[in-house]
Amino acid sequence: MRDLHLPGRSSVLATEGMCATSHPLAAKVALDILARGGNAMDAAIAGAVLLGICEPQMTGLGGDCFVLFNRAGENTVRGLNGSGRAPAGANAETLRVSGMTSVPLSKPDAVTIPGAVDAFCHLSKTEGRLGLDEILQPAIHYAETGVPVAPRVAFDWTQAETTLQGVARKYYLLDGVVPKVGQLFRAPKQAEVLRRIARDGRDAFYSGEVAEDMVDALVARGGKHQVQDFVSVQCDETVPVSTEYGGFELLEHPPNGQGATALLLLNILSHFDVSMMDPWGTERLHLEAEATKLAFDARNRFIADPDYSARIEHFLAPETAARLAALIDPKRAMPAPALLTEAIHKDTVYITVVDRDRMAVSLIYSIYHSFGSGIASEKFGILFQNRGAGFTLTPGHPNELSGGKRPMHTIIPGMVRNDDKVLMPFGVMGGAYQPTGHARFLSNLTDFDFDVQHSVDAPRAFADGNILKVERGYPDSVRLQLTDMGHNVEVPKTPLGGAQAIRIRDDGVLEGASDPRKDGCALGF
């Protein structure tokens, strides 16, 4: 139990249903959907789409999603890949010839075809109860009437305002100015798009006027996109990958997501007795940083569209982790891994819902960098992700940019099982930090017996390239000791990620946790 003398928040307890996400309005809407007879999938989709209005810098209809879930009465965890592909005309050689060494963040070259809408429509049809018309109504309503801008959202908006270009500045600024905390943000044109999707399904987005609007905006800026690229979008059902740590099974979405990186990281950590370390101490932070460098070096070489990389068995093999663990010097920092051409970002939304039948949904949804590419469509203001910046231009690399290919993705939903029972859907937002965040969250639960909220609240650190980012929650003495070990230590400008989780306890009670680093909450009934 937390020290009630100190600031903080308690876990939320409920029995009939729960949602945890990064904005209170989305959490409430998800519970409203459950109260109307919807299941966890209905509620998660309704909340996720609304998050595109509540946190437009983080996500939207022009983005991608990944989902892990189980059906009511089952403990089998299923996956859905809702990430889009590069347009058929994309070509790495064209960019190399023009002198580029990475995919430019704010040009159409970085705009992959949005996959989330197709995924939401598919999941509504195959797993939901209520149908698109009902579950999209809350987002339609708030897109029209407006949502007061929350404090963290306003902060992020200010940081990323210069990303917005052309007509996007009309749609995502208020009279040319970043909205202040409490000002209403409206997106009536997006409400119209959502109305069409509610009525006609995914084809209303991927063909006809809406698709043509998106293609015209990209082609006008030199994009290779065609309407057929949008028509061809199709999500894929997937089988999660997993590992065991501390008696629990962590399941992650398979590549092209980076979830396997979290599994490799835990496999490396399992060669050390983390539970005997000080949870706030230098020894643990150093070990985690070194394991992160090794896991990310492997990620940068192997994680890609699974049609182009078949090394996942080697990646997760016990002997791979053993060899990597042996490289860690407990007293000295190693060099940072060779960089992928992935630029640093931290912009994602995550939502998890568990219903009374114990269907659990873990859903993550993003436009990659804050405000994505900064490019929006003219008629409807659809803001495009720049997920194509997750590709590399290195010739022959499995993650090399190519037409019709999915890039390596940073966003990863998580799910924990115990004794083959679904125990906890969770997610840790924060771009590249996410694998380290997943590993640390599970380590907090298992190595140190923290409760769910404490595991979320605990201070974080991240070996981000050649910088070891250490949140202010650690004392200066720890930062000094890490510096003496060879780490290049910095306090990050913004906190590392944001987490949400719902634990299904043995007594049947739901225990929800939400990260104070964001504006959100866990709500239950």
C-alpha positions as CSV (number, residue, x, y, z in Angstrom):
1,M,0.0,0.0,0.0
2,R,1.3,3.5,-0.8
3,D,2.2,6.0,1.9
4,L,-0.9,8.0,2.3
5,H,1.1,11.0,3.7
6,L,2.6,11.5,0.2
7,P,1.0,12.7,-3.0
8,G,0.0,10.0,-5.4
9,R,-3.0,7.9,-6.5
10,S,-4.4,4.6,-5.4
11,S,-5.3,1.7,-7.7
12,V,-8.9,1.8,-8.9
13,L,-11.0,-1.3,-7.9
14,A,-14.2,-2.5,-9.6
15,T,-16.0,-5.7,-10.5
16,E,-18.2,-5.2,-13.6
17,G,-15.8,-3.4,-16.0
18,M,-12.9,-1.1,-16.3
19,C,-11.0,1.2,-18.7
20,A,-7.6,2.8,-18.2
21,T,-6.3,5.3,-20.7
22,S,-4.6,8.7,-21.0
23,H,-7.6,10.9,-21.1
24,P,-10.6,10.8,-18.6
25,L,-13.2,11.5,-21.3
26,A,-12.1,8.5,-23.3
27,A,-12.2,6.3,-20.2
28,K,-15.7,7.5,-19.3
29,V,-16.9,6.9,-22.9
30,A,-15.5,3.3,-22.8
31,L,-17.5,2.7,-19.6
32,D,-20.6,4.2,-21.1
33,I,-20.3,1.7,-24.0
34,L,-20.0,-1.2,-21.5
35,A,-23.1,0.0,-19.7
36,R,-25.0,0.0,-23.0
37,G,-24.2,-3.7,-23.5
38,G,-21.1,-3.4,-25.5
39,N,-18.1,-5.6,-24.8
40,A,-14.5,-4.7,-24.1
41,M,-13.7,-4.4,-27.9
42,D,-16.6,-2.0,-28.5
43,A,-15.5,0.1,-25.6
44,A,-11.8,0.1,-26.6
45,I,-12.6,1.2,-30.2
46,A,-15.0,3.9,-29.0
47,G,-12.4,5.3,-26.6
48,A,-9.5,5.0,-29.0
49,V,-11.2,6.9,-31.8
50,L,-12.2,9.6,-29.3
51,L,-8.5,9.9,-28.2
52,G,-7.8,11.2,-31.7
53,I,-9.9,14.2,-30.7
54,C,-8.7,14.5,-27.1
55,E,-5.0,14.1,-28.0
56,P,-4.7,15.0,-31.7
57,Q,-1.0,15.4,-31.4
58,M,-0.7,11.7,-30.5
59,T,-3.1,9.9,-32.7
60,G,-5.9,10.0,-35.3
61,L,-7.6,8.5,-38.3
62,G,-4.4,8.8,-40.3
63,G,-2.5,6.5,-38.0
64,D,-1.9,2.8,-37.2
65,C,-2.8,0.4,-34.4
66,F,-1.9,-2.9,-32.9
67,V,-4.2,-5.0,-30.7
68,L,-3.9,-7.9,-28.3
69,F,-7.1,-9.4,-26.9
70,N,-8.8,-12.5,-25.6
71,R,-12.4,-13.5,-26.1
72,A,-14.8,-13.9,-23.2
73,G,-14.3,-17.3,-21.5
74,E,-11.0,-17.9,-23.3
75,N,-7.4,-17.4,-22.2
76,T,-6.0,-17.6,-25.7
77,V,-4.4,-14.2,-26.6
78,R,-5.0,-13.1,-30.2
79,G,-3.3,-10.3,-32.1
80,L,-4.3,-7.9,-34.9
81,N,-1.9,-5.9,-37.0
82,G,-3.5,-2.6,-38.0
83,S,-0.3,-1.1,-39.4
84,G,-0.3,0.3,-42.9
85,R,2.2,-0.2,-45.7
86,A,4.4,2.1,-47.8
87,P,2.7,3.1,-51.1
88,A,3.4,0.8,-54.0
89,G,5.5,3.6,-55.6
90,A,7.9,4.0,-52.6
91,N,11.6,3.3,-53.4
92,A,14.6,3.6,-51.1
93,E,17.0,4.1,-54.1
94,T,15.1,7.2,-55.2
95,L,15.8,8.8,-51.8
96,R,19.4,7.6,-51.7
97,V,20.1,9.1,-55.2
98,S,18.7,12.4,-53.9
99,G,21.3,12.4,-51.2
100,M,19.2,11.3,-48.3
101,T,20.4,9.0,-45.6
102,S,17.1,8.6,-43.8
103,V,13.4,9.0,-44.6
104,P,12.5,12.7,-44.1
105,L,10.0,13.1,-41.3
106,S,7.9,15.9,-42.7
107,K,7.5,14.8,-46.3
108,P,5.1,12.4,-48.0
109,D,8.0,9.9,-48.3
110,A,7.4,9.1,-44.6
111,V,3.6,8.7,-45.0
112,T,2.5,5.1,-44.9
113,I,-1.1,4.3,-45.6
114,P,-3.2,4.5,-42.4
115,G,-4.2,1.1,-41.1
116,A,-6.1,1.8,-37.9
117,V,-9.5,2.5,-39.5
118,D,-9.5,-0.8,-41.3
119,A,-8.5,-2.6,-38.1
120,F,-11.3,-0.9,-36.0
121,C,-13.9,-1.8,-38.6
122,H,-12.7,-5.4,-38.8
123,L,-12.6,-5.8,-35.0
124,S,-16.0,-4.2,-34.6
125,K,-17.5,-6.7,-37.0
126,T,-15.7,-9.8,-35.8
127,E,-15.4,-9.2,-32.0
128,G,-17.8,-6.4,-31.0
129,R,-21.5,-6.4,-30.2
130,L,-22.9,-3.0,-30.9
131,G,-21.7,-2.1,-34.4
132,L,-19.8,0.9,-35.7
133,D,-22.8,3.2,-35.8
134,E,-23.2,3.1,-32.0
135,I,-19.6,3.0,-30.9
136,L,-18.5,5.9,-33.1
137,Q,-21.2,8.3,-31.9
138,P,-19.3,9.6,-28.9
139,A,-16.3,10.6,-31.1
140,I,-18.6,12.2,-33.6
141,H,-20.3,14.2,-30.9
142,Y,-17.1,15.5,-29.3
143,A,-15.5,16.2,-32.7
144,E,-18.4,18.5,-33.4
145,T,-18.9,20.1,-29.9
146,G,-15.3,20.1,-28.8
147,V,-13.1,18.8,-26.0
148,P,-11.3,21.1,-23.5
149,V,-7.5,20.8,-24.1
150,A,-5.9,19.0,-21.1
151,P,-2.7,20.2,-19.5
152,R,-0.3,17.5,-20.8
153,V,-1.9,17.8,-24.3
154,A,-1.4,21.6,-24.3
155,F,2.3,21.1,-23.3
156,D,2.9,18.6,-26.1
157,W,1.0,20.9,-28.6
158,T,3.3,23.8,-27.8
159,Q,6.4,21.6,-28.3
160,A,5.2,20.3,-31.7
161,E,3.4,23.3,-33.2
162,T,6.1,23.9,-35.9
163,T,5.5,20.4,-37.3
164,L,2.2,21.5,-38.7
165,Q,2.4,22.7,-42.2
166,G,0.0,24.1,-44.8
167,V,-3.7,23.4,-44.2
168,A,-2.9,21.4,-41.1
169,R,-2.3,24.7,-39.3
170,K,-5.9,25.7,-40.0
171,Y,-7.2,22.5,-38.6
172,Y,-4.9,22.0,-35.6
173,L,-4.4,25.6,-34.4
174,L,-7.0,28.1,-33.1
175,D,-6.8,31.2,-35.2
176,G,-3.1,30.4,-35.9
177,V,-2.2,29.9,-32.2
178,V,-1.6,26.8,-30.1
179,P,-4.7,26.3,-27.9
180,K,-4.3,26.9,-24.2
181,V,-5.4,24.6,-21.4
182,G,-9.2,24.5,-21.2
183,Q,-9.8,25.9,-24.7
184,L,-12.1,23.8,-26.9
185,F,-10.6,21.8,-29.8
186,R,-13.1,20.9,-32.4
187,A,-12.8,18.8,-35.6
188,P,-16.2,18.9,-37.4
189,K,-14.7,17.7,-40.7
190,Q,-13.5,14.6,-38.9
191,A,-16.9,14.2,-37.5
192,E,-18.2,14.0,-41.0
193,V,-15.7,11.3,-41.9
194,L,-16.6,9.3,-38.8
195,R,-20.3,9.6,-39.8
196,R,-19.5,8.1,-43.2
197,I,-17.5,5.2,-41.6
198,A,-20.4,4.6,-39.2
199,R,-22.8,4.3,-42.1
200,D,-20.7,2.6,-44.8
201,G,-17.8,1.0,-43.0
202,R,-14.1,1.0,-44.0
203,D,-14.8,1.7,-47.7
204,A,-16.0,5.2,-46.7
205,F,-12.5,6.0,-45.6
206,Y,-10.4,4.0,-48.1
207,S,-12.2,4.8,-51.3
208,G,-14.3,7.7,-52.7
209,E,-14.1,11.3,-51.6
210,V,-12.2,10.8,-48.3
211,A,-9.5,8.7,-49.9
212,E,-9.2,11.0,-52.9
213,D,-8.8,14.0,-50.5
214,M,-5.9,12.2,-48.8
215,V,-4.2,11.2,-52.0
216,D,-4.6,14.7,-53.5
217,A,-2.9,16.2,-50.4
218,L,0.1,13.8,-50.6
219,V,0.5,13.9,-54.4
220,A,0.5,17.8,-54.3
221,R,3.6,17.6,-52.1
222,G,5.3,15.0,-54.3
223,G,4.0,11.8,-52.8
224,K,3.8,8.5,-54.8
225,H,0.5,7.6,-53.2
226,Q,-2.5,6.4,-55.2
227,V,-6.1,5.6,-54.4
228,Q,-5.4,1.9,-55.0
229,D,-2.9,2.0,-52.1
230,F,-5.7,3.0,-49.8
231,V,-8.2,0.5,-51.3
232,S,-5.8,-2.3,-50.7
233,V,-5.3,-1.8,-47.0
234,Q,-6.0,-4.9,-45.0
235,C,-5.3,-5.7,-41.4
236,D,-3.9,-9.1,-40.4
237,E,-4.7,-11.5,-37.6
238,T,-1.5,-12.5,-35.8
239,V,-0.1,-14.9,-33.2
240,P,1.6,-13.2,-30.3
241,V,5.2,-14.0,-29.2
242,S,6.0,-14.5,-25.5
243,T,8.6,-15.2,-22.8
244,E,8.4,-16.0,-19.1
245,Y,9.9,-13.8,-16.4
246,G,9.4,-14.1,-12.7
247,G,6.8,-16.8,-13.0
248,F,4.7,-14.7,-15.4
249,E,4.2,-14.9,-19.2
250,L,4.6,-11.7,-21.2
251,L,2.9,-11.7,-24.6
252,E,3.8,-9.2,-27.2
253,H,2.6,-8.5,-30.8
254,P,5.0,-10.1,-33.3
255,P,7.0,-8.1,-35.8
256,N,6.7,-5.7,-37.6
257,G,6.2,-4.3,-34.1
258,Q,9.2,-4.1,-31.7
259,G,7.5,-6.1,-28.9
260,A,10.0,-8.9,-29.3
261,T,12.6,-6.4,-28.1
262,A,10.9,-6.4,-24.7
263,L,11.1,-10.2,-24.6
264,L,14.8,-10.3,-25.4
265,L,15.4,-7.6,-22.8
266,L,13.7,-9.7,-20.1
267,N,15.5,-12.8,-21.3
268,I,18.8,-11.0,-20.7
269,L,17.7,-9.7,-17.3
270,S,16.8,-13.2,-16.3
271,H,20.5,-14.0,-16.1
272,F,20.9,-11.6,-13.2
273,D,19.3,-11.6,-9.7
274,V,17.4,-8.3,-10.1
275,S,15.3,-9.0,-7.0
276,M,18.3,-8.6,-4.8
277,M,19.1,-5.1,-6.1
278,D,17.9,-1.8,-4.8
279,P,14.9,-1.0,-7.0
280,W,16.0,2.7,-7.0
281,G,19.7,2.0,-7.1
282,T,22.5,2.4,-9.5
283,E,23.1,-1.3,-10.0
284,R,19.7,-1.9,-11.4
285,L,19.7,1.1,-13.6
286,H,23.1,0.2,-15.1
287,L,22.0,-3.4,-15.7
288,E,18.8,-2.3,-17.4
289,A,20.6,0.2,-19.5
290,E,23.2,-2.3,-20.7
291,A,20.5,-4.9,-21.5
292,T,18.5,-2.3,-23.3
293,K,21.5,-1.4,-25.5
294,L,22.0,-5.1,-26.4
295,A,18.3,-5.7,-27.1
296,F,18.0,-2.6,-29.2
297,D,21.1,-3.5,-31.2
298,A,19.4,-6.8,-32.1
299,R,16.2,-5.0,-32.8
300,N,17.9,-2.6,-35.2
301,R,19.3,-5.5,-37.2
302,F,16.4,-7.9,-37.3
303,I,13.0,-6.4,-36.6
304,A,11.1,-5.7,-39.8
305,D,8.1,-6.7,-41.8
306,P,7.9,-10.4,-41.2
307,D,7.7,-11.0,-45.0
308,Y,11.3,-9.7,-45.1
309,S,12.8,-11.0,-41.9
310,A,12.6,-14.6,-40.5
311,R,15.0,-14.4,-37.6
312,I,12.5,-14.2,-34.7
313,E,13.3,-17.7,-33.5
314,H,16.9,-16.8,-33.2
315,F,16.0,-13.4,-31.7
316,L,14.1,-15.1,-28.8
317,A,16.3,-18.2,-28.4
318,P,17.7,-18.7,-24.9
319,E,21.2,-19.0,-26.1
320,T,20.9,-15.6,-27.8
321,A,20.0,-13.9,-24.4
322,A,22.8,-15.9,-22.7
323,R,25.5,-14.7,-25.1
324,L,24.3,-11.1,-24.8
325,A,24.1,-11.2,-21.0
326,A,27.7,-12.3,-20.9
327,L,28.7,-9.1,-22.6
328,I,27.5,-6.9,-19.7
329,D,30.2,-5.4,-17.5
330,P,28.6,-4.8,-14.1
331,K,30.9,-1.8,-13.5
332,R,31.2,-0.1,-16.9
333,A,28.9,1.2,-19.6
334,M,29.3,-0.2,-23.1
335,P,29.0,1.9,-26.3
336,A,25.5,2.6,-27.6
337,P,24.2,0.4,-30.4
338,A,24.4,1.4,-34.1
339,L,21.4,3.6,-34.8
340,L,18.5,2.6,-37.0
341,T,17.3,5.7,-38.9
342,E,14.4,5.9,-36.4
343,A,14.2,9.4,-35.1
344,I,13.4,9.9,-31.4
345,H,9.7,10.3,-30.6
346,K,7.3,9.7,-27.7
347,D,3.8,10.2,-29.1
348,T,1.2,7.4,-28.8
349,V,-2.1,6.7,-27.1
350,Y,-2.9,3.5,-25.3
351,I,-6.2,2.1,-24.0
352,T,-7.1,-1.0,-22.2
353,V,-10.6,-2.3,-21.3
354,V,-11.8,-5.4,-19.4
355,D,-15.5,-6.2,-19.3
356,R,-17.7,-8.3,-17.0
357,D,-17.1,-11.4,-19.0
358,R,-13.4,-10.8,-18.7
359,M,-12.7,-10.1,-22.3
360,A,-9.5,-8.0,-22.1
361,V,-8.3,-5.6,-24.8
362,S,-4.9,-4.0,-25.1
363,L,-4.9,-1.4,-27.9
364,I,-2.2,1.1,-29.0
365,Y,-2.8,3.7,-31.6
366,S,-0.5,6.3,-33.0
367,I,0.6,8.8,-35.8
368,Y,4.3,8.2,-34.8
369,H,5.8,11.7,-34.1
370,S,3.8,14.5,-32.5
371,F,1.4,15.6,-35.2
372,G,2.9,12.9,-37.4
373,S,4.2,14.3,-40.7
374,G,2.5,17.6,-40.1
375,I,0.6,17.1,-43.4
376,A,-3.2,17.1,-43.4
377,S,-5.8,16.6,-46.2
378,E,-7.5,19.6,-47.5
379,K,-11.2,18.8,-47.3
380,F,-11.4,16.7,-44.1
381,G,-8.2,17.6,-42.2
382,I,-7.0,14.0,-41.8
383,L,-3.5,14.3,-40.3
384,F,-1.0,11.8,-41.8
385,Q,1.4,9.7,-39.7
386,N,5.1,9.6,-40.6
387,R,5.5,6.0,-39.7
388,G,7.6,5.5,-42.9
389,A,10.4,7.2,-41.0
390,G,10.7,3.8,-39.2
391,F,12.2,2.4,-42.3
392,T,16.0,2.5,-43.0
393,L,17.6,3.4,-46.4
394,T,20.4,0.9,-45.9
395,P,20.5,-1.3,-49.0
396,G,19.6,-4.9,-48.3
397,H,18.5,-4.3,-44.7
398,P,15.3,-6.3,-43.9
399,N,13.7,-3.0,-42.8
400,E,14.7,-1.1,-46.0
401,L,12.0,1.1,-47.4
402,S,10.1,-0.6,-50.2
403,G,6.7,-0.3,-51.8
404,G,3.9,-2.3,-50.2
405,K,6.1,-3.0,-47.1
406,R,5.4,-2.4,-43.4
407,P,8.0,-0.5,-41.4
408,M,9.4,-1.5,-38.1
409,H,6.9,-0.1,-35.6
410,T,7.7,1.2,-32.1
411,I,4.1,0.9,-30.7
412,I,3.5,-2.3,-28.7
413,P,0.5,-3.5,-26.7
414,G,1.2,-5.9,-23.9
415,M,-0.6,-8.7,-22.1
416,V,0.4,-10.8,-19.1
417,R,-0.7,-14.3,-18.3
418,N,-0.2,-16.3,-15.2
419,D,-0.9,-20.1,-15.0
420,D,-2.2,-19.8,-18.6
421,K,-4.9,-17.3,-17.4
422,V,-5.1,-13.8,-18.8
423,L,-4.0,-11.7,-15.9
424,M,-3.4,-8.1,-17.2
425,P,-3.6,-6.1,-20.4
426,F,-1.2,-3.1,-20.2
427,G,0.8,-0.7,-22.2
428,V,3.6,1.8,-21.8
429,M,3.6,4.6,-24.3
430,G,6.8,6.5,-25.2
431,G,8.1,5.6,-28.6
432,A,11.4,3.7,-28.5
433,Y,11.2,3.5,-24.7
434,Q,8.3,1.0,-24.9
435,P,10.3,-2.3,-24.7
436,T,12.3,-1.0,-21.7
437,G,9.0,0.3,-20.2
438,H,7.4,-3.1,-20.6
439,A,10.4,-4.9,-19.1
440,R,10.6,-2.5,-16.1
441,F,6.9,-2.7,-15.4
442,L,7.0,-6.5,-15.2
443,S,10.2,-6.4,-13.2
444,N,8.6,-4.0,-10.7
445,L,5.7,-6.4,-10.3
446,T,7.7,-9.6,-10.0
447,D,11.1,-8.7,-8.7
448,F,9.9,-6.1,-6.1
449,D,6.3,-7.1,-5.5
450,F,5.0,-3.6,-6.3
451,D,1.3,-3.3,-6.8
452,V,0.1,-2.2,-10.3
453,Q,-0.2,1.5,-9.6
454,H,3.2,1.6,-7.8
455,S,4.7,-0.2,-10.8
456,V,3.4,2.5,-13.0
457,D,4.4,5.5,-10.8
458,A,8.0,4.3,-10.1
459,P,10.7,6.5,-11.7
460,R,12.2,5.5,-15.0
461,A,15.4,5.6,-17.0
462,F,16.2,4.8,-20.6
463,A,19.4,4.2,-22.6
464,D,18.3,6.2,-25.6
465,G,21.2,5.8,-28.1
466,N,24.3,7.4,-26.4
467,I,22.2,9.2,-23.8
468,L,21.0,7.6,-20.5
469,K,17.8,9.5,-19.7
470,V,17.1,9.4,-15.9
471,E,13.9,11.0,-14.6
472,R,14.0,13.4,-11.8
473,G,12.5,10.8,-9.5
474,Y,16.0,9.5,-8.9
475,P,18.5,11.3,-6.6
476,D,21.4,13.2,-8.0
477,S,23.7,10.7,-6.3
478,V,22.5,7.9,-8.6
479,R,23.1,10.1,-11.7
480,L,26.6,10.9,-10.5
481,Q,27.4,7.2,-9.9
482,L,26.1,6.3,-13.4
483,T,28.2,9.1,-14.9
484,D,31.3,7.7,-13.1
485,M,30.4,4.3,-14.8
486,G,30.7,5.9,-18.2
487,H,27.0,6.7,-18.9
488,N,26.2,10.0,-20.6
489,V,23.4,11.0,-18.2
490,E,20.6,13.6,-18.8
491,V,17.3,14.5,-17.2
492,P,14.7,14.3,-20.0
493,K,12.7,17.4,-20.8
494,T,9.5,15.3,-20.7
495,P,8.8,12.2,-18.6
496,L,9.5,8.8,-20.1
497,G,6.3,7.5,-21.5
498,G,3.0,6.9,-19.8
499,A,1.4,3.6,-18.7
500,Q,-2.0,2.1,-18.2
501,A,-2.9,-1.4,-16.9
502,I,-5.8,-3.5,-15.5
503,R,-5.1,-6.5,-13.4
504,I,-7.7,-9.3,-13.1
505,R,-7.1,-10.4,-9.5
506,D,-7.6,-14.0,-8.3
507,D,-10.7,-12.8,-6.3
508,G,-12.2,-11.5,-9.6
509,V,-11.8,-7.8,-8.7
510,L,-10.4,-5.6,-11.4
511,E,-7.4,-3.4,-10.3
512,G,-6.7,-0.5,-12.6
513,A,-3.7,1.9,-12.8
514,S,-3.1,5.0,-14.8
515,D,0.1,7.0,-15.2
516,P,0.3,10.4,-13.6
517,R,2.7,11.4,-16.3
518,K,-0.4,11.8,-18.5
519,D,-3.8,13.4,-18.1
520,G,-5.7,10.1,-17.9
521,C,-7.2,7.8,-15.3
522,A,-8.5,4.3,-14.6
523,L,-12.3,4.1,-14.2
524,G,-14.5,1.2,-13.2
525,F,-17.9,0.2,-12.2
